[in-house]
Amino acid sequence: MPKSQRWRVCSTPECPEFTQHGKCDAHRAEAEQRRGSARQRGYDRDHEVLFRKPVIARDPKCVCTAEGHGHCGPCGQPSRHADHHPHSRRELQALGLDPNDPEYGRGLCGPCHSSHTAREQPGGWHR
């Protein structure tokens, strides 16, 4: 049986429910509600027009240089995500900076963006 089909206990401490994912349905829904929608987190039309489009236009190829990706320079795949860098959107807001300023972004491909999110963001997959 493939690994993705195996049943395991919910990753929420003390939850006895079995799931094929990390969290059971109830805890996954609870986590999504705490997280809020993309619009509630600030990813609205301004983000799309003022941040994402200019960052992707400036960096049409992925500029990720993180170690552990199997490369030592930009991977060169087409950029699909405008990633806030070197500070997260939350950090920029806390510093009083405009999180929609393309100066604080970089273009990343899907795998590099996912890997960065898993390693660096609060609540990332490996934390």
ABEGO torsion letter per residue (X at the ends): XBAAABBBBBABBGBABBBABABBAAAAAAAAAAAEBAAAAGBBAAAAAAAAAAAAAABABBABABBGAGBABBAGBBBABBBBOABBAAAAAAAGBBAABAAABBBBBAAAAAAAAAAABBGBAAX
